[in-house]
Amino acid sequence: MPAKADTLEFLLKLNAEVAEAEAKGKAVQKPGLPEGTKDRSAFVTADAIGT
């Protein structure tokens, strides 16, 4: 995302692009770590916010 881009506009456009790709049956990256992440231990901790 360009530094001076409108964040909401950028996210809405990105969401539309992902929805279109998904509707066409293309694979899309789900939220979270990228699919190819082999060692999650550097990114996953036992602490949490909330309950």
Phi and psi in radians as a Rosetta constraint file:
Dihedral C 1 N 2 CA 2 C 2 CIRCULARHARMONIC -1.040 0.35
Dihedral N 2 CA 2 C 2 N 3 CIRCULARHARMONIC 2.563 0.35
Dihedral C 2 N 3 CA 3 C 3 CIRCULARHARMONIC -0.993 0.35
Dihedral N 3 CA 3 C 3 N 4 CIRCULARHARMONIC -0.629 0.35
Dihedral C 3 N 4 CA 4 C 4 CIRCULARHARMONIC -1.738 0.35
Dihedral N 4 CA 4 C 4 N 5 CIRCULARHARMONIC 0.199 0.35
Dihedral C 4 N 5 CA 5 C 5 CIRCULARHARMONIC -1.269 0.35
Dihedral N 5 CA 5 C 5 N 6 CIRCULARHARMONIC 2.660 0.35
Dihedral C 5 N 6 CA 6 C 6 CIRCULARHARMONIC -1.326 0.35
Dihedral N 6 CA 6 C 6 N 7 CIRCULARHARMONIC 2.054 0.35
Dihedral C 6 N 7 CA 7 C 7 CIRCULARHARMONIC -1.041 0.35
Dihedral N 7 CA 7 C 7 N 8 CIRCULARHARMONIC -0.834 0.35
Dihedral C 7 N 8 CA 8 C 8 CIRCULARHARMONIC -1.088 0.35
Dihedral N 8 CA 8 C 8 N 9 CIRCULARHARMONIC -0.795 0.35
Dihedral C 8 N 9 CA 9 C 9 CIRCULARHARMONIC -1.045 0.35
Dihedral N 9 CA 9 C 9 N 10 CIRCULARHARMONIC -0.756 0.35
Dihedral C 9 N 10 CA 10 C 10 CIRCULARHARMONIC -1.067 0.35
Dihedral N 10 CA 10 C 10 N 11 CIRCULARHARMONIC -0.824 0.35
Dihedral C 10 N 11 CA 11 C 11 CIRCULARHARMONIC -1.170 0.35
Dihedral N 11 CA 11 C 11 N 12 CIRCULARHARMONIC -0.673 0.35
Dihedral C 11 N 12 CA 12 C 12 CIRCULARHARMONIC -1.130 0.35
Dihedral N 12 CA 12 C 12 N 13 CIRCULARHARMONIC -0.710 0.35
Dihedral C 12 N 13 CA 13 C 13 CIRCULARHARMONIC -1.149 0.35
Dihedral N 13 CA 13 C 13 N 14 CIRCULARHARMONIC -0.779 0.35
Dihedral C 13 N 14 CA 14 C 14 CIRCULARHARMONIC -1.064 0.35
Dihedral N 14 CA 14 C 14 N 15 CIRCULARHARMONIC -0.770 0.35
Dihedral C 14 N 15 CA 15 C 15 CIRCULARHARMONIC -1.051 0.35
Dihedral N 15 CA 15 C 15 N 16 CIRCULARHARMONIC -0.738 0.35
Dihedral C 15 N 16 CA 16 C 16 CIRCULARHARMONIC -1.125 0.35
Dihedral N 16 CA 16 C 16 N 17 CIRCULARHARMONIC -0.696 0.35
Dihedral C 16 N 17 CA 17 C 17 CIRCULARHARMONIC -1.136 0.35
Dihedral N 17 CA 17 C 17 N 18 CIRCULARHARMONIC -0.747 0.35
Dihedral C 17 N 18 CA 18 C 18 CIRCULARHARMONIC -1.171 0.35
Dihedral N 18 CA 18 C 18 N 19 CIRCULARHARMONIC -0.741 0.35
Dihedral C 18 N 19 CA 19 C 19 CIRCULARHARMONIC -1.077 0.35
Dihedral N 19 CA 19 C 19 N 20 CIRCULARHARMONIC -0.703 0.35
Dihedral C 19 N 20 CA 20 C 20 CIRCULARHARMONIC -1.138 0.35
Dihedral N 20 CA 20 C 20 N 21 CIRCULARHARMONIC -0.772 0.35
Dihedral C 20 N 21 CA 21 C 21 CIRCULARHARMONIC -1.094 0.35
Dihedral N 21 CA 21 C 21 N 22 CIRCULARHARMONIC -0.746 0.35
Dihedral C 21 N 22 CA 22 C 22 CIRCULARHARMONIC -1.121 0.35
Dihedral N 22 CA 22 C 22 N 23 CIRCULARHARMONIC -0.708 0.35
Dihedral C 22 N 23 CA 23 C 23 CIRCULARHARMONIC -1.119 0.35
Dihedral N 23 CA 23 C 23 N 24 CIRCULARHARMONIC -0.492 0.35
Dihedral C 23 N 24 CA 24 C 24 CIRCULARHARMONIC -1.480 0.35
Dihedral N 24 CA 24 C 24 N 25 CIRCULARHARMONIC 0.047 0.35
Dihedral C 24 N 25 CA 25 C 25 CIRCULARHARMONIC 1.489 0.35
Dihedral N 25 CA 25 C 25 N 26 CIRCULARHARMONIC 0.161 0.35
Dihedral C 25 N 26 CA 26 C 26 CIRCULARHARMONIC -1.394 0.35
Dihedral N 26 CA 26 C 26 N 27 CIRCULARHARMONIC 2.626 0.35
Dihedral C 26 N 27 CA 27 C 27 CIRCULARHARMONIC -1.275 0.35
Dihedral N 27 CA 27 C 27 N 28 CIRCULARHARMONIC 2.388 0.35
Dihedral C 27 N 28 CA 28 C 28 CIRCULARHARMONIC -2.187 0.35
Dihedral N 28 CA 28 C 28 N 29 CIRCULARHARMONIC 2.633 0.35
Dihedral C 28 N 29 CA 29 C 29 CIRCULARHARMONIC -1.343 0.35
Dihedral N 29 CA 29 C 29 N 30 CIRCULARHARMONIC 2.137 0.35
Dihedral C 29 N 30 CA 30 C 30 CIRCULARHARMONIC -1.303 0.35
Dihedral N 30 CA 30 C 30 N 31 CIRCULARHARMONIC 2.881 0.35
Dihedral C 30 N 31 CA 31 C 31 CIRCULARHARMONIC -1.054 0.35
Dihedral N 31 CA 31 C 31 N 32 CIRCULARHARMONIC 2.648 0.35
Dihedral C 31 N 32 CA 32 C 32 CIRCULARHARMONIC 1.920 0.35
Dihedral N 32 CA 32 C 32 N 33 CIRCULARHARMONIC -2.800 0.35
Dihedral C 32 N 33 CA 33 C 33 CIRCULARHARMONIC -1.189 0.35
Dihedral N 33 CA 33 C 33 N 34 CIRCULARHARMONIC 2.568 0.35
Dihedral C 33 N 34 CA 34 C 34 CIRCULARHARMONIC -1.022 0.35
Dihedral N 34 CA 34 C 34 N 35 CIRCULARHARMONIC 2.608 0.35
Dihedral C 34 N 35 CA 35 C 35 CIRCULARHARMONIC -0.923 0.35
Dihedral N 35 CA 35 C 35 N 36 CIRCULARHARMONIC -0.605 0.35
Dihedral C 35 N 36 CA 36 C 36 CIRCULARHARMONIC -1.414 0.35
Dihedral N 36 CA 36 C 36 N 37 CIRCULARHARMONIC 0.045 0.35
Dihedral C 36 N 37 CA 37 C 37 CIRCULARHARMONIC -1.166 0.35
Dihedral N 37 CA 37 C 37 N 38 CIRCULARHARMONIC 2.028 0.35
Dihedral C 37 N 38 CA 38 C 38 CIRCULARHARMONIC -1.521 0.35
Dihedral N 38 CA 38 C 38 N 39 CIRCULARHARMONIC -0.723 0.35
Dihedral C 38 N 39 CA 39 C 39 CIRCULARHARMONIC -1.982 0.35
Dihedral N 39 CA 39 C 39 N 40 CIRCULARHARMONIC 1.743 0.35
Dihedral C 39 N 40 CA 40 C 40 CIRCULARHARMONIC -1.386 0.35
Dihedral N 40 CA 40 C 40 N 41 CIRCULARHARMONIC -0.225 0.35
Dihedral C 40 N 41 CA 41 C 41 CIRCULARHARMONIC -1.029 0.35
Dihedral N 41 CA 41 C 41 N 42 CIRCULARHARMONIC -0.527 0.35
Dihedral C 41 N 42 CA 42 C 42 CIRCULARHARMONIC -1.261 0.35
Dihedral N 42 CA 42 C 42 N 43 CIRCULARHARMONIC -0.272 0.35
Dihedral C 42 N 43 CA 43 C 43 CIRCULARHARMONIC -1.967 0.35
Dihedral N 43 CA 43 C 43 N 44 CIRCULARHARMONIC -0.238 0.35
Dihedral C 43 N 44 CA 44 C 44 CIRCULARHARMONIC -1.929 0.35
Dihedral N 44 CA 44 C 44 N 45 CIRCULARHARMONIC 2.265 0.35
Dihedral C 44 N 45 CA 45 C 45 CIRCULARHARMONIC -2.202 0.35
Dihedral N 45 CA 45 C 45 N 46 CIRCULARHARMONIC 2.931 0.35
Dihedral C 45 N 46 CA 46 C 46 CIRCULARHARMONIC -1.519 0.35
Dihedral N 46 CA 46 C 46 N 47 CIRCULARHARMONIC -0.291 0.35
Dihedral C 46 N 47 CA 47 C 47 CIRCULARHARMONIC -1.317 0.35
Dihedral N 47 CA 47 C 47 N 48 CIRCULARHARMONIC 2.792 0.35
Dihedral C 47 N 48 CA 48 C 48 CIRCULARHARMONIC -2.685 0.35
Dihedral N 48 CA 48 C 48 N 49 CIRCULARHARMONIC 2.786 0.35
Dihedral C 48 N 49 CA 49 C 49 CIRCULARHARMONIC -1.814 0.35
Dihedral N 49 CA 49 C 49 N 50 CIRCULARHARMONIC 2.297 0.35
Dihedral C 49 N 50 CA 50 C 50 CIRCULARHARMONIC 1.719 0.35
Dihedral N 50 CA 50 C 50 N 51 CIRCULARHARMONIC -2.557 0.35
